[in-house]
């Protein structure tokens, strides 16, 4: 990797400082530009809001102040206040109709799997609105200039969830609009982890509440985190649960707990949620047979007719999921502590050595399925694999697998990083695009192996992908076969921050937990 990412190519260096609480941190410094981390975190925080572009300082507020329930379909009403925009002429009312602002409307929406327009009416000159009915789902209201479609004000439920993607400003046609309003458990967990690493405790509290709203508290999947949901309706997530995303979420909650004050009002809620999440994770571990010790993929799958079967078990075992689970179980053993977690983590370690490590190739397989070993070669089995191997005391294996990242190296759009998959027959239609999230994972692995110069050089070679708003795209070019777009990505942006602060005590997968 030295020939591709030499320190001479970038003015970025890793430096170590001391935080106000005495904890260690690692940051990035670039000559003349020390704001990359600040911009990245500011953009991530901005994703707590909806994607609506508000064009004035006006506000709109439903009554009652308490939110309408998802089940409410009766009347909805409220008021709006106008500020920061010229008020249009008023059309006088008659005996049957109120006076209204010319060209302005109040619109009522409901969000289930996506957001739907329920009704609209002219904006009344007395600054009130009232609709005779609503629809199932979370409720949202907008004050809109109908002539220009400008949204002057919006009221949407604040859930503490981040939107996972934002449209690429340079591309007219991007991902499906509903996808841009969706929050993924994995991304939410990374955002929480990043808030802690940035020592933004207030935002961390908001994000913790958002993450815990994704947890099921009853039923057969009690304790599990839903894979994704619309940002403004946490109750609308499909009953899909994935072990890897769940384990990353659990780790973030445990990190919050580990540094929470005894007087933190969220502490008890977080501890209870972490205990339920740990128990769910333990239930995914195979206890007998050839796959004993590994955790299977989770629950919920689409059948051949396109129907979602929430009772469908994902029988395969992903290497990535098992590495995530090991970190979470190790941390649960310390933070909760819960009996059996350390033993379960040791069993995961032994099972991955026995079943998933390929000594001739010096790497992990992608996973284990009904046909046996899945030999597909994705980037994360090398980067996340190296972090895991270093944490379990196998430094030589960690270095050997990380060295193979050179087979994934690519430069695209002035950005040098890594492909999601190296070229191989199992991955057709491969686009030579830099996968930012995965590339930052390699940078973190360098740091975990004590190779700070390589970490610094790689971060520098990825920095040109940062957009003016502070975000990083999911990939430098669209790669549909790998589900990668050029949309700004919470996963990519938070991984940048976590890789840039590898030694902070609240960074992801810190040491042996």
ZARO-649106 format. One record per residue (C-alpha): y, x, z; residue number from 1; residue in three letters. Coordinates in steps of 0.05 Angstrom, whole numbers, plus 5000, padded with zeros to 4 digits. Layout:
<nodes>
Y / X / Z / NUM / Ala
...
</nodes>
This chain:
<nodes>
5000 / 5000 / 5000 / 1 / Unk
5047 / 5059 / 5009 / 2 / Unk
5059 / 5065 / 4934 / 3 / Unk
5080 / 4992 / 4927 / 4 / Unk
5120 / 4983 / 4990 / 5 / Unk
5150 / 5050 / 5008 / 6 / Unk
5205 / 5050 / 5060 / 7 / Unk
5251 / 5083 / 5009 / 8 / Unk
5255 / 5018 / 4970 / 9 / Unk
5288 / 4978 / 5026 / 10 / Unk
5341 / 4990 / 5079 / 11 / Unk
5304 / 4945 / 5128 / 12 / Unk
5273 / 4977 / 5190 / 13 / Unk
5237 / 4950 / 5250 / 14 / Unk
5272 / 4962 / 5315 / 15 / Unk
5252 / 4945 / 5386 / 16 / Unk
5300 / 4917 / 5436 / 17 / Unk
5301 / 4882 / 5503 / 18 / Unk
5312 / 4807 / 5511 / 19 / Unk
5354 / 4780 / 5568 / 20 / Unk
5289 / 4758 / 5604 / 21 / Unk
5262 / 4829 / 5598 / 22 / Unk
5210 / 4811 / 5545 / 23 / Unk
5200 / 4854 / 5485 / 24 / Unk
5222 / 4833 / 5416 / 25 / Unk
5220 / 4861 / 5347 / 26 / Unk
5273 / 4844 / 5296 / 27 / Unk
5297 / 4862 / 5228 / 28 / Unk
5361 / 4898 / 5211 / 29 / Unk
5388 / 4906 / 5142 / 30 / Unk
5448 / 4948 / 5125 / 31 / Unk
5508 / 4902 / 5121 / 32 / Unk
5465 / 4839 / 5133 / 33 / Unk
5437 / 4822 / 5200 / 34 / Unk
5436 / 4747 / 5190 / 35 / Unk
5369 / 4735 / 5154 / 36 / Unk
5333 / 4713 / 5217 / 37 / Unk
5392 / 4670 / 5240 / 38 / Unk
5396 / 4635 / 5173 / 39 / Unk
5321 / 4624 / 5171 / 40 / Unk
5321 / 4593 / 5240 / 41 / Unk
5382 / 4550 / 5225 / 42 / Unk
5349 / 4523 / 5163 / 43 / Unk
5285 / 4508 / 5201 / 44 / Unk
5324 / 4470 / 5254 / 45 / Unk
5359 / 4431 / 5198 / 46 / Unk
5291 / 4405 / 5176 / 47 / Unk
5289 / 4361 / 5239 / 48 / Unk
5335 / 4315 / 5201 / 49 / Unk
5316 / 4271 / 5141 / 50 / Unk
5328 / 4296 / 5071 / 51 / Unk
5385 / 4247 / 5059 / 52 / Unk
5450 / 4279 / 5038 / 53 / Unk
5504 / 4246 / 5080 / 54 / Unk
5573 / 4248 / 5047 / 55 / Unk
5618 / 4227 / 5104 / 56 / Unk
5625 / 4229 / 5179 / 57 / Unk
5611 / 4154 / 5183 / 58 / Unk
5556 / 4127 / 5229 / 59 / Unk
5511 / 4067 / 5229 / 60 / Unk
5476 / 4041 / 5291 / 61 / Unk
5425 / 3985 / 5299 / 62 / Unk
5424 / 3938 / 5358 / 63 / Unk
5391 / 3939 / 5406 / 64 / Unk
5400 / 4013 / 5419 / 65 / Unk
5325 / 4018 / 5434 / 66 / Unk
5287 / 4026 / 5368 / 67 / Unk
5253 / 3967 / 5337 / 68 / Unk
5177 / 3973 / 5342 / 69 / Unk
5135 / 3987 / 5280 / 70 / Unk
5106 / 3917 / 5285 / 71 / Unk
5174 / 3882 / 5286 / 72 / Unk
5187 / 3840 / 5223 / 73 / Unk
5241 / 3794 / 5250 / 74 / Unk
5317 / 3800 / 5247 / 75 / Unk
5352 / 3867 / 5250 / 76 / Unk
5426 / 3879 / 5260 / 77 / Unk
5478 / 3931 / 5279 / 78 / Unk
5546 / 3961 / 5267 / 79 / Unk
5576 / 4018 / 5227 / 80 / Unk
5637 / 4062 / 5238 / 81 / Unk
5674 / 4093 / 5179 / 82 / Unk
5702 / 4164 / 5182 / 83 / Unk
5715 / 4219 / 5132 / 84 / Unk
5719 / 4175 / 5071 / 85 / Unk
5771 / 4131 / 5038 / 86 / Unk
5760 / 4057 / 5055 / 87 / Unk
5754 / 4014 / 4992 / 88 / Unk
5792 / 3948 / 4981 / 89 / Unk
5766 / 3887 / 5016 / 90 / Unk
5743 / 3824 / 4980 / 91 / Unk
5766 / 3766 / 5023 / 92 / Unk
5714 / 3720 / 5052 / 93 / Unk
5705 / 3646 / 5040 / 94 / Unk
5680 / 3592 / 5086 / 95 / Unk
5608 / 3613 / 5072 / 96 / Unk
5613 / 3689 / 5061 / 97 / Unk
5647 / 3743 / 5102 / 98 / Unk
5699 / 3792 / 5077 / 99 / Unk
5666 / 3854 / 5048 / 100 / Unk
5684 / 3925 / 5027 / 101 / Unk
5683 / 3928 / 4951 / 102 / Unk
5625 / 3969 / 4925 / 103 / Unk
5594 / 3986 / 4992 / 104 / Unk
5526 / 3963 / 5016 / 105 / Unk
5484 / 3965 / 5078 / 106 / Unk
5411 / 3977 / 5063 / 107 / Unk
5351 / 3965 / 5107 / 108 / Unk
5287 / 4007 / 5100 / 109 / Unk
5218 / 4011 / 5131 / 110 / Unk
5172 / 4072 / 5132 / 111 / Unk
5096 / 4066 / 5132 / 112 / Unk
5061 / 4116 / 5088 / 113 / Unk
5128 / 4124 / 5053 / 114 / Unk
5197 / 4094 / 5057 / 115 / Unk
5210 / 4026 / 5025 / 116 / Unk
5275 / 3988 / 5012 / 117 / Unk
5268 / 3921 / 5048 / 118 / Unk
5336 / 3889 / 5036 / 119 / Unk
5409 / 3903 / 5022 / 120 / Unk
5475 / 3866 / 5031 / 121 / Unk
5549 / 3879 / 5019 / 122 / Unk
5581 / 3918 / 5075 / 123 / Unk
5620 / 3869 / 5118 / 124 / Unk
5693 / 3885 / 5132 / 125 / Unk
5681 / 3872 / 5206 / 126 / Unk
5634 / 3932 / 5206 / 127 / Unk
5572 / 3892 / 5225 / 128 / Unk
5507 / 3878 / 5189 / 129 / Unk
5450 / 3830 / 5200 / 130 / Unk
5386 / 3819 / 5161 / 131 / Unk
5342 / 3758 / 5173 / 132 / Unk
5278 / 3798 / 5167 / 133 / Unk
5250 / 3868 / 5168 / 134 / Unk
5181 / 3896 / 5150 / 135 / Unk
5126 / 3934 / 5186 / 136 / Unk
5141 / 4007 / 5197 / 137 / Unk
5196 / 4049 / 5229 / 138 / Unk
5265 / 4022 / 5213 / 139 / Unk
5321 / 4059 / 5177 / 140 / Unk
5391 / 4036 / 5156 / 141 / Unk
5442 / 4066 / 5108 / 142 / Unk
5514 / 4053 / 5090 / 143 / Unk
5518 / 4067 / 5015 / 144 / Unk
5571 / 4070 / 4961 / 145 / Unk
5533 / 4030 / 4909 / 146 / Unk
5576 / 4055 / 4851 / 147 / Unk
5559 / 4128 / 4863 / 148 / Unk
5495 / 4121 / 4906 / 149 / Unk
5528 / 4166 / 4958 / 150 / Unk
5500 / 4154 / 5027 / 151 / Unk
5558 / 4150 / 5075 / 152 / Unk
5517 / 4141 / 5138 / 153 / Unk
5445 / 4137 / 5159 / 154 / Unk
5406 / 4117 / 5221 / 155 / Unk
5334 / 4142 / 5222 / 156 / Unk
5287 / 4151 / 5280 / 157 / Unk
5292 / 4222 / 5309 / 158 / Unk
5220 / 4243 / 5321 / 159 / Unk
5226 / 4317 / 5335 / 160 / Unk
5185 / 4330 / 5273 / 161 / Unk
5206 / 4378 / 5218 / 162 / Unk
5198 / 4361 / 5145 / 163 / Unk
5150 / 4412 / 5117 / 164 / Unk
5182 / 4420 / 5049 / 165 / Unk
5251 / 4414 / 5017 / 166 / Unk
5262 / 4409 / 4943 / 167 / Unk
5276 / 4472 / 4903 / 168 / Unk
5350 / 4465 / 4886 / 169 / Unk
5339 / 4499 / 4819 / 170 / Unk
5284 / 4451 / 4796 / 171 / Unk
5301 / 4381 / 4774 / 172 / Unk
5230 / 4355 / 4781 / 173 / Unk
5194 / 4379 / 4843 / 174 / Unk
5139 / 4353 / 4888 / 175 / Unk
5129 / 4279 / 4897 / 176 / Unk
5188 / 4250 / 4936 / 177 / Unk
5142 / 4224 / 4991 / 178 / Unk
5115 / 4295 / 5001 / 179 / Unk
5186 / 4318 / 5016 / 180 / Unk
5189 / 4269 / 5074 / 181 / Unk
5123 / 4290 / 5105 / 182 / Unk
5111 / 4330 / 5168 / 183 / Unk
5047 / 4372 / 5173 / 184 / Unk
5018 / 4389 / 5241 / 185 / Unk
5009 / 4462 / 5222 / 186 / Unk
5082 / 4469 / 5201 / 187 / Unk
5106 / 4433 / 5264 / 188 / Unk
5066 / 4480 / 5307 / 189 / Unk
5095 / 4541 / 5271 / 190 / Unk
5165 / 4512 / 5281 / 191 / Unk
5152 / 4505 / 5356 / 192 / Unk
5124 / 4575 / 5359 / 193 / Unk
5185 / 4601 / 5323 / 194 / Unk
5233 / 4564 / 5369 / 195 / Unk
5200 / 4600 / 5428 / 196 / Unk
5203 / 4667 / 5393 / 197 / Unk
5277 / 4655 / 5378 / 198 / Unk
5286 / 4635 / 5452 / 199 / Unk
5316 / 4568 / 5431 / 200 / Unk
5287 / 4528 / 5489 / 201 / Unk
5326 / 4464 / 5475 / 202 / Unk
5300 / 4459 / 5404 / 203 / Unk
5231 / 4479 / 5427 / 204 / Unk
5230 / 4419 / 5473 / 205 / Unk
5248 / 4373 / 5415 / 206 / Unk
5194 / 4404 / 5372 / 207 / Unk
5143 / 4401 / 5428 / 208 / Unk
5155 / 4326 / 5435 / 209 / Unk
5147 / 4318 / 5360 / 210 / Unk
5082 / 4357 / 5359 / 211 / Unk
5053 / 4318 / 5418 / 212 / Unk
5070 / 4253 / 5382 / 213 / Unk
5017 / 4273 / 5331 / 214 / Unk
4962 / 4275 / 5383 / 215 / Unk
4912 / 4219 / 5389 / 216 / Unk
4903 / 4197 / 5461 / 217 / Unk
4846 / 4146 / 5451 / 218 / Unk
4786 / 4135 / 5406 / 219 / Unk
4733 / 4181 / 5380 / 220 / Unk
4784 / 4235 / 5362 / 221 / Unk
4821 / 4233 / 5428 / 222 / Unk
4858 / 4298 / 5438 / 223 / Unk
4862 / 4315 / 5363 / 224 / Unk
4927 / 4326 / 5325 / 225 / Unk
4935 / 4285 / 5262 / 226 / Unk
4939 / 4330 / 5200 / 227 / Unk
5004 / 4300 / 5174 / 228 / Unk
5050 / 4240 / 5179 / 229 / Unk
5116 / 4214 / 5150 / 230 / Unk
5172 / 4248 / 5188 / 231 / Unk
5203 / 4183 / 5213 / 232 / Unk
5139 / 4147 / 5232 / 233 / Unk
5091 / 4186 / 5275 / 234 / Unk
5044 / 4126 / 5278 / 235 / Unk
5032 / 4127 / 5203 / 236 / Unk
4991 / 4190 / 5197 / 237 / Unk
4924 / 4183 / 5163 / 238 / Unk
4863 / 4193 / 5209 / 239 / Unk
4851 / 4263 / 5182 / 240 / Unk
4839 / 4320 / 5231 / 241 / Unk
4829 / 4393 / 5213 / 242 / Unk
4804 / 4444 / 5262 / 243 / Unk
4849 / 4501 / 5239 / 244 / Unk
4914 / 4462 / 5242 / 245 / Unk
4893 / 4433 / 5309 / 246 / Unk
4879 / 4502 / 5337 / 247 / Unk
4947 / 4529 / 5314 / 248 / Unk
4980 / 4468 / 5346 / 249 / Unk
4942 / 4479 / 5411 / 250 / Unk
4963 / 4552 / 5412 / 251 / Unk
5037 / 4533 / 5405 / 252 / Unk
5032 / 4483 / 5462 / 253 / Unk
4998 / 4535 / 5505 / 254 / Unk
5053 / 4584 / 5488 / 255 / Unk
5105 / 4533 / 5510 / 256 / Unk
5068 / 4523 / 5575 / 257 / Unk
5060 / 4597 / 5589 / 258 / Unk
5135 / 4607 / 5593 / 259 / Unk
5156 / 4538 / 5618 / 260 / Unk
5195 / 4532 / 5683 / 261 / Unk
5161 / 4496 / 5740 / 262 / Unk
5219 / 4446 / 5735 / 263 / Unk
5211 / 4434 / 5660 / 264 / Unk
5205 / 4358 / 5653 / 265 / Unk
5157 / 4368 / 5594 / 266 / Unk
5110 / 4413 / 5631 / 267 / Unk
5062 / 4360 / 5658 / 268 / Unk
5059 / 4324 / 5591 / 269 / Unk
5046 / 4390 / 5554 / 270 / Unk
4992 / 4411 / 5604 / 271 / Unk
4956 / 4344 / 5597 / 272 / Unk
4961 / 4347 / 5521 / 273 / Unk
4936 / 4419 / 5519 / 274 / Unk
4876 / 4401 / 5562 / 275 / Unk
4857 / 4342 / 5516 / 276 / Unk
4868 / 4385 / 5454 / 277 / Unk
4823 / 4440 / 5483 / 278 / Unk
4768 / 4391 / 5498 / 279 / Unk
4771 / 4364 / 5426 / 280 / Unk
4768 / 4435 / 5399 / 281 / Unk
4707 / 4452 / 5441 / 282 / Unk
4672 / 4390 / 5413 / 283 / Unk
4677 / 4419 / 5343 / 284 / Unk
4633 / 4479 / 5361 / 285 / Unk
4562 / 4477 / 5334 / 286 / Unk
4513 / 4487 / 5392 / 287 / Unk
4447 / 4497 / 5356 / 288 / Unk
4417 / 4516 / 5289 / 289 / Unk
4438 / 4568 / 5238 / 290 / Unk
4513 / 4555 / 5247 / 291 / Unk
4511 / 4558 / 5323 / 292 / Unk
4576 / 4583 / 5352 / 293 / Unk
4620 / 4566 / 5292 / 294 / Unk
4668 / 4507 / 5292 / 295 / Unk
4664 / 4458 / 5235 / 296 / Unk
4724 / 4435 / 5195 / 297 / Unk
4744 / 4370 / 5227 / 298 / Unk
4741 / 4296 / 5210 / 299 / Unk
4766 / 4248 / 5157 / 300 / Unk
4754 / 4252 / 5082 / 301 / Unk
4766 / 4212 / 5018 / 302 / Unk
4703 / 4183 / 4987 / 303 / Unk
4688 / 4178 / 4913 / 304 / Unk
4721 / 4109 / 4909 / 305 / Unk
4786 / 4137 / 4936 / 306 / Unk
4778 / 4106 / 5005 / 307 / Unk
4791 / 4146 / 5068 / 308 / Unk
4732 / 4150 / 5115 / 309 / Unk
4757 / 4171 / 5183 / 310 / Unk
4686 / 4180 / 5209 / 311 / Unk
4667 / 4231 / 5155 / 312 / Unk
4653 / 4298 / 5187 / 313 / Unk
4673 / 4362 / 5152 / 314 / Unk
4608 / 4400 / 5160 / 315 / Unk
4631 / 4466 / 5130 / 316 / Unk
4659 / 4521 / 5174 / 317 / Unk
4722 / 4557 / 5150 / 318 / Unk
4733 / 4629 / 5172 / 319 / Unk
4807 / 4614 / 5178 / 320 / Unk
4793 / 4555 / 5225 / 321 / Unk
4747 / 4596 / 5269 / 322 / Unk
4798 / 4653 / 5275 / 323 / Unk
4851 / 4602 / 5295 / 324 / Unk
4803 / 4571 / 5345 / 325 / Unk
4787 / 4638 / 5377 / 326 / Unk
4860 / 4652 / 5391 / 327 / Unk
4871 / 4582 / 5419 / 328 / Unk
4809 / 4584 / 5464 / 329 / Unk
4826 / 4653 / 5490 / 330 / Unk
4896 / 4629 / 5508 / 331 / Unk
4871 / 4564 / 5539 / 332 / Unk
4825 / 4605 / 5584 / 333 / Unk
4887 / 4639 / 5613 / 334 / Unk
4941 / 4586 / 5611 / 335 / Unk
4905 / 4523 / 5633 / 336 / Unk
4856 / 4553 / 5656 / 337 / Unk
4797 / 4510 / 5633 / 338 / Unk
4725 / 4529 / 5647 / 339 / Unk
4683 / 4547 / 5587 / 340 / Unk
4740 / 4568 / 5541 / 341 / Unk
4729 / 4643 / 5548 / 342 / Unk
4655 / 4634 / 5537 / 343 / Unk
4667 / 4590 / 5476 / 344 / Unk
4715 / 4642 / 5447 / 345 / Unk
4662 / 4696 / 5458 / 346 / Unk
4612 / 4653 / 5421 / 347 / Unk
4660 / 4644 / 5363 / 348 / Unk
4670 / 4719 / 5360 / 349 / Unk
4595 / 4731 / 5359 / 350 / Unk
4583 / 4677 / 5306 / 351 / Unk
4636 / 4704 / 5260 / 352 / Unk
4606 / 4773 / 5265 / 353 / Unk
4536 / 4746 / 5251 / 354 / Unk
4551 / 4696 / 5196 / 355 / Unk
4619 / 4708 / 5164 / 356 / Unk
4631 / 4783 / 5164 / 357 / Unk
4606 / 4819 / 5102 / 358 / Unk
4597 / 4893 / 5121 / 359 / Unk
4586 / 4918 / 5050 / 360 / Unk
4651 / 4886 / 5025 / 361 / Unk
4688 / 4901 / 5091 / 362 / Unk
4716 / 4831 / 5096 / 363 / Unk
4702 / 4760 / 5119 / 364 / Unk
4676 / 4708 / 5072 / 365 / Unk
4718 / 4646 / 5063 / 366 / Unk
4669 / 4606 / 5105 / 367 / Unk
4600 / 4576 / 5110 / 368 / Unk
4580 / 4513 / 5073 / 369 / Unk
4517 / 4474 / 5058 / 370 / Unk
4497 / 4528 / 5008 / 371 / Unk
4507 / 4584 / 5057 / 372 / Unk
4560 / 4638 / 5053 / 373 / Unk
4623 / 4620 / 5013 / 374 / Unk
4642 / 4688 / 4983 / 375 / Unk
4710 / 4666 / 4956 / 376 / Unk
4762 / 4718 / 4972 / 377 / Unk
4829 / 4689 / 4997 / 378 / Unk
4885 / 4731 / 5025 / 379 / Unk
4883 / 4702 / 5095 / 380 / Unk
4813 / 4727 / 5111 / 381 / Unk
4843 / 4797 / 5105 / 382 / Unk
4910 / 4787 / 5141 / 383 / Unk
4889 / 4737 / 5195 / 384 / Unk
4822 / 4771 / 5196 / 385 / Unk
4854 / 4839 / 5210 / 386 / Unk
4895 / 4809 / 5267 / 387 / Unk
4831 / 4779 / 5297 / 388 / Unk
4790 / 4842 / 5288 / 389 / Unk
4844 / 4885 / 5321 / 390 / Unk
4848 / 4836 / 5379 / 391 / Unk
4772 / 4839 / 5389 / 392 / Unk
4771 / 4915 / 5389 / 393 / Unk
4747 / 4929 / 5318 / 394 / Unk
4805 / 4970 / 5293 / 395 / Unk
4766 / 5005 / 5238 / 396 / Unk
4743 / 4939 / 5208 / 397 / Unk
4813 / 4912 / 5214 / 398 / Unk
4841 / 4970 / 5175 / 399 / Unk
4787 / 4965 / 5123 / 400 / Unk
4798 / 4892 / 5108 / 401 / Unk
4873 / 4898 / 5108 / 402 / Unk
4869 / 4955 / 5058 / 403 / Unk
4839 / 4906 / 5008 / 404 / Unk
4904 / 4867 / 5004 / 405 / Unk
4923 / 4916 / 4949 / 406 / Unk
4878 / 4874 / 4904 / 407 / Unk
4925 / 4815 / 4916 / 408 / Unk
4990 / 4852 / 4904 / 409 / Unk
5038 / 4821 / 4854 / 410 / Unk
5112 / 4823 / 4836 / 411 / Unk
5146 / 4760 / 4811 / 412 / Unk
5220 / 4742 / 4806 / 413 / Unk
5241 / 4808 / 4838 / 414 / Unk
5196 / 4794 / 4898 / 415 / Unk
5137 / 4838 / 4915 / 416 / Unk
5082 / 4809 / 4958 / 417 / Unk
5013 / 4779 / 4951 / 418 / Unk
4974 / 4726 / 4915 / 419 / Unk
4939 / 4670 / 4954 / 420 / Unk
4873 / 4692 / 4921 / 421 / Unk
4857 / 4756 / 4885 / 422 / Unk
4834 / 4747 / 4812 / 423 / Unk
4761 / 4724 / 4814 / 424 / Unk
4716 / 4676 / 4776 / 425 / Unk
4716 / 4626 / 4834 / 426 / Unk
4791 / 4616 / 4827 / 427 / Unk
4809 / 4596 / 4755 / 428 / Unk
4880 / 4581 / 4732 / 429 / Unk
4909 / 4633 / 4778 / 430 / Unk
4984 / 4640 / 4772 / 431 / Unk
5013 / 4708 / 4788 / 432 / Unk
5061 / 4682 / 4841 / 433 / Unk
5078 / 4712 / 4909 / 434 / Unk
5052 / 4667 / 4965 / 435 / Unk
5107 / 4677 / 5017 / 436 / Unk
5071 / 4648 / 5078 / 437 / Unk
5010 / 4692 / 5066 / 438 / Unk
5051 / 4753 / 5050 / 439 / Unk
5087 / 4748 / 5116 / 440 / Unk
5019 / 4742 / 5149 / 441 / Unk
5002 / 4810 / 5120 / 442 / Unk
5067 / 4838 / 5149 / 443 / Unk
5046 / 4812 / 5218 / 444 / Unk
4978 / 4844 / 5210 / 445 / Unk
5011 / 4911 / 5194 / 446 / Unk
5049 / 4906 / 5259 / 447 / Unk
4988 / 4886 / 5299 / 448 / Unk
4953 / 4949 / 5273 / 449 / Unk
5012 / 4992 / 5294 / 450 / Unk
5037 / 5003 / 5223 / 451 / Unk
5110 / 4985 / 5234 / 452 / Unk
5136 / 5022 / 5174 / 453 / Unk
5090 / 4984 / 5127 / 454 / Unk
5110 / 4919 / 5161 / 455 / Unk
5184 / 4936 / 5152 / 456 / Unk
5175 / 4955 / 5079 / 457 / Unk
5136 / 4892 / 5062 / 458 / Unk
5188 / 4848 / 5096 / 459 / Unk
5242 / 4883 / 5055 / 460 / Unk
5205 / 4871 / 4990 / 461 / Unk
5198 / 4797 / 5007 / 462 / Unk
5270 / 4787 / 5029 / 463 / Unk
5297 / 4774 / 4958 / 464 / Unk
5259 / 4707 / 4960 / 465 / Unk
5305 / 4682 / 5016 / 466 / Unk
5352 / 4628 / 4991 / 467 / Unk
5426 / 4623 / 5010 / 468 / Unk
5409 / 4567 / 5060 / 469 / Unk
5361 / 4614 / 5096 / 470 / Unk
5296 / 4583 / 5072 / 471 / Unk
5238 / 4616 / 5035 / 472 / Unk
5199 / 4580 / 4981 / 473 / Unk
5125 / 4567 / 4987 / 474 / Unk
5115 / 4611 / 4926 / 475 / Unk
5158 / 4647 / 4875 / 476 / Unk
5128 / 4607 / 4817 / 477 / Unk
5091 / 4540 / 4816 / 478 / Unk
5015 / 4548 / 4824 / 479 / Unk
4988 / 4477 / 4820 / 480 / Unk
4915 / 4497 / 4825 / 481 / Unk
4930 / 4529 / 4893 / 482 / Unk
4977 / 4471 / 4914 / 483 / Unk
5036 / 4519 / 4915 / 484 / Unk
5106 / 4499 / 4894 / 485 / Unk
5175 / 4531 / 4894 / 486 / Unk
5199 / 4481 / 4946 / 487 / Unk
5231 / 4511 / 5007 / 488 / Unk
5176 / 4514 / 5060 / 489 / Unk
5176 / 4511 / 5135 / 490 / Unk
5110 / 4549 / 5137 / 491 / Unk
5139 / 4607 / 5095 / 492 / Unk
5205 / 4609 / 5133 / 493 / Unk
5175 / 4607 / 5202 / 494 / Unk
5123 / 4660 / 5184 / 495 / Unk
5181 / 4704 / 5163 / 496 / Unk
5212 / 4698 / 5233 / 497 / Unk
5145 / 4708 / 5269 / 498 / Unk
5129 / 4769 / 5227 / 499 / Unk
5199 / 4797 / 5240 / 500 / Unk
5188 / 4789 / 5315 / 501 / Unk
5116 / 4811 / 5323 / 502 / Unk
5122 / 4839 / 5393 / 503 / Unk
5159 / 4781 / 5424 / 504 / Unk
5114 / 4751 / 5479 / 505 / Unk
5120 / 4683 / 5447 / 506 / Unk
5103 / 4705 / 5376 / 507 / Unk
5038 / 4679 / 5347 / 508 / Unk
4971 / 4709 / 5366 / 509 / Unk
5001 / 4760 / 5413 / 510 / Unk
4950 / 4813 / 5435 / 511 / Unk
4886 / 4788 / 5467 / 512 / Unk
4924 / 4730 / 5500 / 513 / Unk
</nodes>
